[in-house]
Structures are given as C-alpha cells and as structure tokens.
C-alpha cells in the first residue's frame, strides 16, 4: 500500500507539472487553459489524499502496537 501511494503521488505530480505548463496565465479560465487548471487542482488533491492515507496507516500501526502491549508493562 505504501508503494502504491508513492507511485500515485509521483504520477499526480508529473500530471500536475505538465498541466501547469499548459496554463495560459493571461486567460487561465478560458479554453484548454481551464482544463489544465482543473486537472492541476485534481492532481494536487490526489497528492493530498495519498499523503493522508500514508499518515493514517502510520497512526493505525502505532495504535495497534499500543493495544498489543500489556497494561502493567513499563
């Protein structure tokens, strides 16, 4: 799962950078430039979601480790 989130993040980053180059900054919300803006935002969201998934898996691992320890164990 960890590898999949890194691959997804890398692909989203590549797509985002590619689409940033396609944006016409004189009129960013017209024609093909609009599509590039929307796709760039979607790539950013994909990176954010993959990052949240990685962090939640780390938290889940820590919580399971805490639950497996005994109450009287120091």
C-alpha positions in Angstrom: 0.0 0.0 0.0 2.9 2.4 0.9 4.5 1.8 -2.6 1.1 2.4 -4.3 0.6 5.8 -2.6 4.1 6.9 -3.6 3.5 5.9 -7.2 0.2 7.6 -7.2 1.8 10.8 -5.7 4.6 10.7 -8.3 2.1 10.3 -11.2 -0.1 13.1 -9.9 3.0 15.3 -9.5 4.0 14.6 -13.1 0.5 15.3 -14.4 0.3 18.5 -12.3 3.6 19.8 -13.6 2.7 19.0 -17.2 -0.6 20.8 -16.9 0.9 23.9 -15.2 2.9 24.3 -18.4 -0.3 24.3 -20.4 -2.0 27.1 -18.5 -2.3 30.4 -20.3 -1.8 32.9 -17.4 -3.3 35.7 -19.4 -6.7 33.9 -19.5 -6.5 31.0 -17.2 -10.2 30.2 -17.2 -10.8 30.0 -21.0 -10.5 27.2 -23.4 -7.8 24.5 -22.9 -6.3 26.5 -20.1 -9.4 25.9 -18.0 -8.9 22.1 -18.4 -5.3 22.5 -17.4 -6.3 24.4 -14.2 -8.9 21.9 -13.2 -6.5 19.0 -13.8 -3.8 20.6 -11.9 -6.1 21.1 -8.9 -7.2 17.5 -9.2 -3.6 16.3 -9.2 -3.0 18.4 -6.0 -6.0 16.7 -4.4 -4.7 13.3 -5.4 -1.3 14.1 -3.7 -3.1 15.3 -0.6 -5.3 12.2 -0.4 -2.3 9.9 -0.8 -0.4 11.7 1.9 -3.4 11.5 4.3 -3.6 7.7 3.6 0.1 7.3 4.4 -0.3 9.2 7.6 -3.4 7.3 8.7 -1.7 4.0 8.0 1.2 5.1 10.3 -1.2 6.1 13.0 -3.0 2.8 12.7 0.2 0.9 13.1 1.1 2.8 16.3 -2.4 2.3 17.7 -2.2 -1.5 17.1 1.3 -1.6 18.7 -0.1 0.2 21.8 -3.1 -2.1 22.0 -0.8 -5.2 21.9 1.2 -4.1 25.0 0.2 -5.1 28.4 -1.3 -2.6 30.9 1.3 -3.5 33.5 4.2 -3.4 31.2 6.6 -0.5 31.6 
